[in-house]
Amino acid sequence: MLLGEANSAWTYDEKTDEYFLSLFTAEQPDLNWENPAVREAVNDILRFWLDRGASGFRMDVINMISKVQEFPDAPVVAPGHKYQPGYKFYTNGPRLHEFLHGMYTDVLSKYDTITVGEMPWCREADDILRVVGAKAEELNMIFIFELVDIDDDWGRFRLSLRHFEPHEIKEIQTRYQRMMIERDGWNSVFCENHDNPRSVTRYTDDSDQYREISAKLLCLMETFLCGTLYVYQGQEIGMRNIPPEWDPSEYKDVESQNYWKKMKEMHPGDKEKLDFARKVLQRKARDNARTPMQWTSHPHSGFCEETTTPWMRVNDDYKTVNVSVQRAHQDSENLSVLQFWKESLVVRKSDKDSFIYGDYQLLSNDASPIFAYQRTSKSRTWIVVLNLSGDAVKWDPPHSLKIEEWKLGTYSGKFTQPKAGQIELRPWEGLLGKALTT
């Protein structure tokens, strides 16, 4: 199972003396999309909500609706584990595009609506463009998972952990930016959601010294890319992962509980392996994005009444990291993370031709931690420069590049960066500049 690695995806039903497919949990049977009646029932649901004014749909794991009908055993890629990941047999299946096109033709094309499909294990350009290409007649956009899978041990289980280099981030972002521009598709832009850890912990430095600077850096990276921007609750205030000190019993998600149970069964008494399993939970568990939203400094961070117990603990830092504190912050030269997000979105909306529909070019095509890119329309050029590391790094921009105005930066105080020539970036520093055009 995807949410219970120690369990089979096939669940036995005593009443019928048969097994049914349940990729996620036994309480969540997979629908049989091979059955026309199932597809029509889904169409009825779409019409029901669209007729009532729903703007559109986020379609959960939509590339899992077509399975290889022979249901073969998964190959062994994780020795020592009883059950193996079989995603190649239940994602991007043989009738996926037939089913998606059917929904479009029968329902979606008849409404002014928007669709975004969650599609893990879909990375090949041709597969992606068959869904989101301008003439595909399937979905408007999809959530491509490569960036949020960056620390996965690819091909094994999601709750795994590998080291990644900063340059991998810019390579992933650039690949999909150029793909959609060159082949007439459309991106979703995101680095955080309900199924993934907090971005400030995952990609940057969430220490007290650098959390705010890092959260602003990620804001700059995402806000000025081409596509539809998605911001997850808590991302706009720089919420962190669960503290490492929390006991595994604090994790409430079924995936986390099943993972910890499996690790204890596989490695009883092995402190080293169990300590690493705890590290995986703290770095990767979905619970990290599911702690209650931090609104105020009051008990439970204002998420619920003091006498009410939320489903899980509020993160320990809620008294200093919350919406109320960041709204009340007053320093025009050092915006709070929330204020920085708001200002960035104002700038994005002020020049849609450049930031949403314009061209994208990578300016730092090397293995350095500098991610510099250029956004261009017919009348304007903008530069985003990001230091994806905790070290001071120098960057040499193209000789022809001259900055008219530095617009946004992740550090406090007035801009001191030169408008031409070499730029020295402090740890996790990010800049947005309007370039001189001739």
C-alpha positions in Angstrom: 0.0 0.0 0.0 1.1 3.6 -0.7 0.2 4.6 2.8 1.2 1.4 4.5 4.4 -0.1 3.0 4.1 -3.1 5.3 0.7 -4.1 3.8 -0.4 -5.6 0.5 -2.4 -3.4 -1.8 -4.9 -6.3 -2.1 -7.4 -6.5 0.7 -9.5 -9.7 1.4 -13.2 -9.4 1.8 -14.7 -12.2 3.8 -18.3 -11.6 2.6 -17.5 -12.2 -1.0 -14.4 -14.4 -0.5 -12.6 -12.1 -2.9 -9.8 -9.5 -2.8 -10.1 -5.9 -3.9 -7.4 -3.4 -4.9 -6.8 -0.7 -2.3 -3.6 1.2 -3.2 -3.8 3.6 -0.3 -5.6 2.0 2.6 -8.0 -0.9 3.1 -10.7 1.6 3.9 -10.3 3.2 0.5 -11.0 0.7 -2.3 -9.9 1.7 -5.8 -12.7 2.4 -8.3 -12.7 0.2 -11.4 -12.6 2.7 -14.2 -12.7 -0.1 -16.7 -16.5 -0.1 -15.9 -18.4 2.4 -18.0 -20.9 2.9 -15.2 -18.1 4.1 -12.9 -16.9 6.7 -15.5 -20.5 8.0 -16.0 -20.9 8.3 -12.2 -17.8 10.4 -12.1 -19.2 12.6 -14.9 -22.4 13.0 -12.9 -20.4 14.3 -9.9 -18.5 16.7 -12.1 -21.8 18.1 -13.6 -23.3 18.3 -10.1 -20.7 20.7 -8.8 -20.2 22.6 -12.1 -23.9 23.3 -12.3 -23.7 24.8 -8.8 -21.0 27.2 -9.8 -17.8 25.3 -8.8 -14.8 26.9 -10.5 -13.0 23.7 -11.2 -11.3 20.6 -9.8 -8.1 19.4 -8.3 -8.1 15.8 -9.3 -6.3 13.6 -6.8 -3.7 11.1 -8.2 -5.6 11.2 -11.5 -3.0 9.2 -13.3 -3.8 6.2 -11.2 -7.3 5.6 -12.8 -6.0 3.2 -15.4 -4.2 0.0 -14.3 -2.4 -2.7 -16.2 -5.2 -5.3 -16.2 -3.0 -8.3 -15.8 -2.0 -7.0 -12.3 1.5 -8.4 -12.4 3.7 -8.6 -9.3 6.0 -5.7 -8.8 9.7 -6.2 -9.4 12.0 -6.3 -6.3 13.7 -2.9 -5.9 13.8 -2.9 -2.1 15.3 -6.1 -0.9 14.3 -7.1 2.6 10.8 -5.5 2.2 7.9 -8.0 1.9 6.0 -5.8 -0.5 7.5 -3.8 -3.3 6.4 -0.5 -5.0 4.4 -1.3 -8.1 3.7 2.2 -9.4 4.7 1.2 -13.0 1.6 -0.9 -13.2 -0.9 1.5 -11.7 0.2 5.0 -12.9 0.0 6.4 -16.4 -1.8 3.2 -17.5 -2.9 2.1 -20.9 -6.3 3.8 -20.9 -5.4 7.0 -19.0 -5.7 9.4 -21.9 -8.8 7.8 -23.1 -10.5 8.3 -19.7 -9.2 11.9 -19.3 -10.3 12.8 -22.8 -13.7 11.3 -22.2 -14.2 13.5 -19.1 -13.1 16.5 -21.2 -15.4 15.7 -24.1 -18.4 14.7 -22.1 -18.3 17.3 -19.3 -15.4 19.7 -18.9 -15.5 21.1 -22.4 -19.1 22.3 -21.9 -18.2 24.6 -18.9 -15.9 27.5 -18.2 -13.8 25.6 -15.7 -10.2 24.9 -14.6 -8.6 21.5 -13.9 -5.4 20.5 -12.2 -4.4 16.9 -11.9 -2.1 15.4 -9.3 0.2 13.1 -11.3 3.0 11.4 -9.4 5.6 9.3 -11.3 4.9 11.3 -14.5 8.1 13.0 -15.7 8.5 12.3 -19.4 7.8 15.4 -21.6 5.6 13.5 -24.1 3.5 12.0 -21.3 3.0 15.4 -19.6 2.2 17.2 -22.9 -0.4 14.6 -23.8 -2.3 15.8 -20.8 -1.6 19.6 -20.6 -0.7 20.6 -24.1 -2.8 23.4 -25.6 -4.5 20.9 -27.9 -4.6 17.9 -25.6 -8.2 18.3 -24.5 -7.6 16.6 -21.2 -6.5 18.9 -18.3 -5.4 22.5 -18.0 -2.3 21.6 -15.9 -0.9 19.0 -13.6 1.2 18.9 -10.4 4.5 17.5 -11.5 6.2 15.9 -8.5 9.9 16.0 -9.4 10.7 19.0 -7.2 8.9 17.6 -4.2 10.4 14.1 -4.8 13.9 15.6 -4.9 15.0 13.9 -1.7 13.3 10.6 -2.4 15.3 7.4 -3.0 13.8 7.3 -6.5 12.1 4.1 -7.5 11.7 2.9 -3.9 9.3 4.2 -1.2 8.2 7.8 -0.7 9.3 7.7 3.0 13.0 7.5 2.1 15.8 10.1 2.2 18.7 11.0 0.0 20.9 14.0 -0.1 20.4 16.4 -3.0 22.5 19.3 -4.4 21.1 22.9 -4.8 21.8 22.9 -8.5 19.2 20.1 -8.9 16.5 22.6 -7.9 17.3 24.9 -10.8 17.7 22.1 -13.2 14.2 20.8 -12.4 12.6 24.2 -12.5 14.2 25.1 -15.8 13.3 21.8 -17.4 9.6 22.3 -16.9 9.7 26.1 -17.6 11.3 25.6 -21.0 9.2 22.5 -21.8 5.9 24.4 -21.4 7.1 27.4 -23.3 8.6 25.5 -26.2 5.8 22.9 -26.5 2.8 25.1 -25.7 1.8 23.6 -22.3 1.0 25.1 -18.9 2.8 24.7 -15.6 1.6 24.6 -12.0 4.1 26.3 -9.8 4.4 24.9 -6.3 7.0 23.5 -3.8 4.7 22.7 -0.8 1.4 20.9 -0.3 -0.5 18.8 2.2 1.4 15.6 1.2 4.9 17.0 1.6 7.1 18.6 4.3 7.5 22.3 4.8 9.6 23.9 2.0 11.7 26.1 4.3 12.9 22.9 6.2 13.3 20.8 3.1 15.1 23.1 0.7 16.8 25.8 2.8 17.7 26.5 6.5 14.8 26.7 9.0 17.0 27.8 11.9 16.0 30.9 13.8 18.8 32.8 12.1 17.8 32.0 8.5 14.2 30.8 8.6 12.7 34.2 7.5 15.4 34.8 4.9 15.0 31.3 3.5 11.2 31.6 3.3 11.5 34.8 1.4 14.0 33.2 -1.0 11.5 30.4 -1.8 8.8 33.0 -2.3 11.0 34.8 -4.9 11.8 31.5 -6.6 8.2 30.5 -7.0 6.4 33.8 -7.5 8.2 34.8 -10.6 8.1 31.6 -12.6 5.7 31.0 -15.5 2.5 29.2 -14.7 -0.3 29.1 -12.2 1.1 29.7 -8.7 -0.1 27.5 -5.7 0.7 28.6 -2.2 0.0 26.1 0.6 -1.4 27.3 4.0 1.4 28.2 6.3 3.9 28.6 3.5 3.2 32.3 3.4 4.4 32.7 7.0 7.4 30.2 6.7 6.0 27.4 8.9 8.6 24.7 9.8 8.6 21.0 10.0 7.7 19.2 13.3 10.7 19.5 15.8 13.1 16.6 15.8 12.4 16.1 19.5 8.8 15.0 19.0 8.2 11.3 19.7 6.9 9.2 16.7 3.6 8.8 18.7 2.9 12.5 17.9 2.6 11.7 14.2 -1.0 11.0 13.4 -1.0 10.4 9.6 -1.7 6.8 8.6 1.3 6.7 6.4 3.6 7.8 9.3 2.0 5.3 11.7 2.4 2.5 9.3 5.9 3.4 8.4 7.0 3.6 12.1 5.3 0.2 12.8 7.1 -1.3 9.8 10.5 0.0 10.9 10.1 -1.3 14.4 9.1 -4.7 13.1 12.0 -4.8 10.6 14.7 -3.4 13.0 13.7 -4.4 16.6 16.3 -3.0 19.0 18.5 -1.5 16.3 19.0 2.0 17.6 20.9 3.2 14.5 18.2 2.2 12.0 15.3 3.4 14.2 17.0 6.7 14.8 17.3 7.0 11.0 13.6 6.1 10.6 12.8 8.9 13.1 14.9 11.3 11.0 13.0 10.2 7.9 9.7 10.9 9.6 10.8 14.4 10.8 12.1 15.3 7.3 9.5 13.7 5.1 6.2 12.8 6.9 3.0 14.4 5.7 2.3 15.4 9.3 4.7 18.3 8.8 2.3 20.1 6.6 -0.8 19.1 8.7 0.0 20.6 12.1 -2.7 23.2 12.8 -2.4 26.6 11.1 -0.6 29.1 13.3 -2.9 32.2 13.5 -2.0 33.7 16.9 0.2 33.4 20.0 -2.8 32.1 22.0 -3.2 28.4 23.0 -3.5 26.1 20.0 -2.2 29.2 18.0 -5.8 30.4 17.7 -6.7 27.4 15.5 -9.5 26.4 17.9 -10.8 27.3 21.4 -8.5 26.8 24.3 -10.8 24.1 25.7 -10.8 22.2 22.4 -8.1 19.7 21.6 -7.0 19.7 17.9 -6.2 16.5 16.1 -2.5 17.0 16.7 -0.1 19.3 18.5 0.6 22.8 17.2 4.2 23.3 16.3 6.2 24.5 19.3 7.3 27.7 17.6 3.7 29.1 17.2 4.2 31.9 19.7 6.7 33.6 17.3 5.7 32.1 13.9 2.1 33.1 13.3 -0.1 35.3 11.2 -0.9 37.8 13.9 2.7 38.6 14.6 3.6 38.9 10.9 0.6 41.1 10.1 1.5 43.5 12.9 5.2 43.7 12.0 6.2 47.3 11.2 9.5 47.7 9.4 9.3 48.7 5.7 13.0 47.7 5.2 12.5 44.3 6.7 9.1 42.9 5.8 7.7 39.8 7.6 7.5 36.7 5.5 3.7 37.3 5.1 4.2 40.9 4.1 7.0 39.8 1.7 4.6 37.3 0.0 2.0 40.0 -0.4 4.4 42.4 -1.9 5.8 39.8 -4.3 2.3 38.9 -5.5 1.6 42.6 -6.2 4.7 42.8 -8.3 3.8 39.5 -10.1 0.3 40.8 -11.0 1.7 44.2 -12.1 3.5 42.7 -15.0 1.6 39.6 -16.1 3.1 39.7 -19.6 6.6 39.1 -18.1 6.0 36.9 -15.1 3.0 34.8 -16.1 3.2 34.7 -19.9 6.7 35.8 -20.7 9.9 34.0 -21.7 12.1 32.2 -19.3 15.9 31.8 -19.6 18.3 30.3 -17.1 21.3 32.5 -16.5 23.4 30.3 -14.2 23.8 27.0 -16.1 26.4 25.4 -13.9 26.7 23.3 -10.7 26.9 26.3 -8.4 24.2 27.0 -5.9 23.2 30.2 -7.7 19.8 30.0 -9.4 19.5 33.0 -11.6 16.8 33.3 -14.2 15.4 36.0 -16.6 11.8 36.7 -17.3 11.0 38.7 -20.4 8.1 40.3 -22.3 8.1 42.6 -25.3 8.7 45.6 -23.1 10.4 44.5 -19.9 13.1 42.2 -18.6 13.4 41.0 -15.0 16.1 39.1 -13.2 15.7 36.7 -10.2 19.0 35.7 -8.5 18.9 33.1 -5.7 21.6 31.7 -3.5 20.4 28.2 -2.6 23.1 27.7 0.0 24.2 28.7 3.5 27.5 30.2 2.1 28.3 33.6 0.7 28.7 33.1 -3.1 29.7 35.4 -5.9 27.9 35.5 -9.2 29.0 37.0 -12.5 26.0 38.0 -14.6 26.2 38.3 -18.4 28.2 41.3 -19.4 25.2 42.9 -21.2 23.0 42.7 -18.1 22.4 46.0 -16.3 19.9 46.5 -13.5 17.7 49.6 -13.5 16.2 48.9 -10.1 16.5 46.2 -7.4 12.9 45.6 -6.5 12.8 42.9 -3.8 15.4 41.3 -1.6 15.4 38.7 1.2 17.7 40.7 3.6 16.7 43.8 5.5 18.0 47.3 4.8 18.5 49.2 1.6 19.9 47.6 -1.5 23.7 47.7 -1.7 24.2 45.3 -4.6 25.8 46.8 -7.7 23.6 47.3 -10.8 26.3 45.8 -13.1 29.1 43.3 -12.8 29.8 40.7 -10.1 27.2 40.3 -7.3 28.1 38.8 -3.9 25.1 37.0 -2.3 24.9 36.3 1.4 23.6 32.9 2.7 20.1 32.2 1.3 19.9 35.7 -0.3 17.5 36.3 -3.1 17.0 39.4 -5.3 14.5 40.5 -7.9 15.7 43.3 -10.3 14.2 45.1 -13.2 16.8 45.1 -16.0 17.6 48.0 -18.3 16.3 47.4 -21.8 17.5 49.0 -25.0 
